[in-house]
Amino acid sequence: MARKERKGAVRKRSRVQRRERQFGRRLLFVLKPLSLLVLLGGLGFGVSRFLMSVGDISVERVAFAGDIQHTPQAQLVERVNPHLHTGYLGLDLDAIKDSLEEEPWVLHARVERAWPRSLKVTVEEQSPIAYWGRKALLNHRGEIFVPENLPKQLALPTLNGPDAASVAVMRAYQLTAQLLGDTGIELSQFSLDEQGQWSAVTRGSVVIRLGREQPVQNMRRFLLVYREALSSRFAEVQQVDTRYINGIAVDWRGKRS
């Protein structure tokens, strides 16, 4: 009887131990996700506190880069300053870029954060290729821009025409100037008037009338006559009119021919 009782006691203890191990595994199964959640929650709280502290960092320095010749730095600073109150991470870089590009001489601006407390602004200024009328300039893309103080002494031709035709006028001028390249003739003005008439004025004040259509083709016709008959006497010419089907008309200084 004693042996049977001991065997029964052993079985009972084994069942109890198995139940304890099973309970332990179940408890561990429950606690692991809870521990992970607590860990993630703590980590998220820490990151949040860190971002909040970084968000309070102010911008201490704004650095300007690029070949800036025409835009006073004080004006660029005035464009940037209103955006700095948001702090380093709160900066709206696109809004700063848009504000800078409202400056007439600024063609393009790139705005970047520079860790830890700086802002870098790289400015590309306009490259004027001509005056546009008396109050504006034309860039290399045929776009009109109007500086507050228009420089008067730039060695540039003057192009004229409707604002909507600025690109067409620029292209016609460039093609015409290329045609004249080997002649030594330089143009000081190139125009499209309200009636659609094209004309050019040389630096020697010779007016070349190019008609309503095909100003470049008409300039080619002028060059044929220039090379054959006018090159040696061009300083005596006052005006050339290419608006004739079979030739050109020449007005001489002091007389008409």
C-alpha positions in Angstrom: 0.0 0.0 0.0 2.8 2.4 0.8 4.3 2.0 -2.7 1.0 2.7 -4.4 0.6 5.8 -2.3 4.1 7.0 -3.3 3.4 6.4 -7.0 0.1 8.3 -6.8 1.8 11.2 -5.0 4.5 11.3 -7.7 1.9 11.4 -10.5 0.0 14.2 -8.7 3.2 16.3 -8.3 4.0 15.7 -12.0 0.6 17.0 -13.1 1.0 20.0 -10.9 4.4 20.8 -12.3 3.1 20.4 -15.9 0.3 22.8 -15.1 2.7 25.3 -13.6 5.0 25.1 -16.6 2.0 25.6 -18.9 0.8 28.5 -16.9 4.3 30.0 -17.0 4.5 29.7 -20.8 1.0 31.2 -21.2 2.0 34.1 -18.9 5.2 34.6 -20.8 3.2 34.6 -24.1 1.0 37.4 -22.7 3.8 39.4 -21.1 6.0 39.5 -24.2 3.7 41.6 -26.3 2.9 43.8 -23.3 6.6 44.3 -22.7 7.1 45.2 -26.4 4.2 47.6 -26.3 5.6 49.3 -23.2 9.0 49.5 -24.9 7.6 50.9 -28.1 5.5 53.4 -26.1 8.5 54.5 -24.2 10.5 54.8 -27.4 7.8 56.8 -29.1 7.5 59.1 -26.1 11.3 59.6 -26.2 11.3 60.4 -29.9 8.3 62.7 -29.5 10.1 64.6 -26.8 13.3 64.8 -28.9 11.4 66.1 -31.9 9.7 68.7 -29.8 13.0 69.8 -28.4 14.5 69.9 -31.9 11.5 71.8 -33.2 12.4 74.6 -30.7 15.8 75.1 -32.3 16.0 78.5 -33.9 17.9 79.3 -37.1 21.1 81.0 -36.1 22.7 81.6 -39.5 21.6 82.2 -43.1 24.3 81.7 -45.7 23.9 83.0 -49.3 25.9 81.4 -52.2 26.0 82.0 -55.9 27.3 84.7 -58.2 25.1 87.5 -56.8 25.9 90.8 -58.6 22.7 92.7 -58.9 20.5 91.9 -55.9 21.5 93.5 -52.6 21.9 90.9 -49.9 19.8 93.1 -47.6 16.8 92.5 -49.9 17.4 88.7 -49.8 17.6 88.8 -46.0 14.3 90.7 -45.9 12.8 87.9 -48.1 14.0 85.2 -45.7 13.5 86.7 -42.3 9.7 86.4 -42.1 9.9 82.6 -42.5 12.4 82.0 -39.6 9.9 82.2 -36.7 8.8 78.6 -37.2 12.1 77.2 -36.0 14.6 75.0 -37.8 12.4 72.0 -38.6 9.3 74.1 -39.2 10.9 76.0 -42.1 8.8 76.1 -45.3 11.6 75.8 -47.8 9.3 76.1 -50.8 7.8 79.3 -49.5 11.2 80.8 -48.9 12.2 79.8 -52.4 9.1 81.4 -53.9 9.6 84.6 -52.0 13.2 84.9 -53.2 12.3 84.3 -56.8 9.9 87.3 -56.6 13.1 89.5 -56.7 13.4 90.7 -60.3 17.1 89.7 -60.6 16.6 86.2 -59.1 16.1 83.6 -61.8 16.3 80.6 -59.5 16.8 80.0 -55.8 17.7 76.7 -53.9 17.0 76.6 -50.2 18.4 73.9 -47.9 18.8 73.2 -44.2 22.4 73.0 -43.0 22.7 71.1 -39.7 22.5 72.0 -37.0 21.1 75.6 -37.0 21.8 77.1 -40.5 20.0 77.8 -43.7 21.8 77.8 -47.1 20.4 79.8 -49.9 21.9 79.4 -53.4 20.9 82.2 -55.9 21.2 82.1 -59.7 20.6 85.6 -61.1 19.1 86.5 -64.4 21.4 86.6 -67.5 20.1 89.6 -69.6 20.7 89.4 -73.3 19.0 92.6 -74.3 17.0 95.6 -73.1 13.3 95.2 -73.6 12.1 98.7 -74.6 13.1 101.4 -72.2 12.1 100.0 -68.9 12.9 96.3 -68.8 15.4 93.6 -69.6 15.1 90.3 -71.5 16.8 87.1 -70.2 18.2 84.2 -72.2 14.8 82.5 -72.3 13.0 85.4 -73.8 11.4 86.3 -70.4 10.9 90.0 -69.5 12.0 91.2 -66.1 11.9 94.7 -64.6 14.6 95.6 -62.1 13.8 98.4 -59.6 16.8 100.4 -60.9 17.4 99.6 -64.5 21.1 99.6 -65.3 21.7 102.0 -68.2 25.2 101.1 -69.4 25.0 97.5 -70.2 26.5 96.6 -73.6 23.3 95.1 -74.9 21.0 95.7 -77.9 17.5 97.0 -77.4 14.6 94.7 -78.6 11.1 96.1 -78.9 7.7 94.5 -79.5 4.5 93.3 -77.8 5.3 91.6 -74.5 3.5 88.5 -75.7 6.0 88.3 -78.6 9.2 88.6 -76.6 10.4 85.0 -77.4 9.7 85.5 -81.1 11.5 88.8 -81.2 14.5 87.3 -79.4 14.8 84.4 -81.7 14.5 86.5 -84.9 17.1 88.9 -83.5 19.5 86.0 -82.7 19.1 84.5 -86.2 19.7 87.8 -87.8 22.7 88.6 -85.7 24.2 85.2 -86.7 23.7 86.1 -90.4 25.6 89.4 -89.8 28.4 87.8 -87.9 31.0 87.8 -90.6 30.2 91.2 -91.9 31.1 93.3 -88.9 27.7 94.8 -88.8 26.2 94.9 -85.3 22.6 95.7 -84.4 21.8 98.1 -81.7 18.0 97.7 -82.1 15.6 95.0 -83.4 11.9 95.7 -83.4 8.4 94.4 -84.2 5.9 97.2 -84.2 2.2 97.3 -83.6 1.5 96.8 -87.4 3.6 93.7 -87.5 6.5 95.4 -89.3 10.1 94.2 -88.5 13.1 96.5 -88.5 16.6 96.7 -87.3 19.1 99.5 -86.6 22.8 99.0 -86.8 25.3 100.5 -84.4 26.2 102.9 -87.2 22.5 104.1 -87.2 21.6 102.5 -90.5 17.9 101.5 -90.5 17.1 98.2 -92.2 13.4 97.6 -92.9 12.5 93.9 -93.0 8.8 93.9 -93.8 5.9 92.0 -92.2 6.9 88.4 -92.8 10.2 86.5 -92.9 12.5 89.1 -91.4 15.4 86.6 -91.4 14.9 85.8 -95.1 14.7 89.5 -96.0 18.0 90.1 -94.1 19.6 87.4 -96.3 18.4 89.3 -99.4 20.0 92.5 -97.9 23.3 90.6 -97.4 23.5 89.5 -101.0 23.3 93.2 -102.1 25.6 94.3 -99.3 28.3 91.9 -100.3 28.0 92.8 -104.0 27.6 96.5 -103.9 27.3 98.1 -100.4 30.1 96.9 -98.2 32.6 99.5 -99.3 30.0 102.4 -99.0 27.9 101.2 -96.1 28.9 104.2 -93.9 27.1 106.4 -96.5 23.8 104.5 -96.2 21.0 105.9 -94.1 18.3 103.3 -94.7 17.8 100.0 -96.5 14.3 98.8 -97.4 13.9 95.1 -98.2 10.2 95.2 -98.7 10.5 94.8 -102.5 10.1 91.5 -104.4 12.9 92.1 -106.9 15.4 93.9 -104.8 16.0 96.5 -102.1 15.8 100.3 -101.9 18.7 102.3 -100.5 18.6 105.8 -99.0 21.9 107.5 -98.9 22.9 110.1 -96.3 22.1 113.5 -97.9 20.4 112.1 -101.0 18.0 109.3 -102.2 18.7 106.5 -104.6 
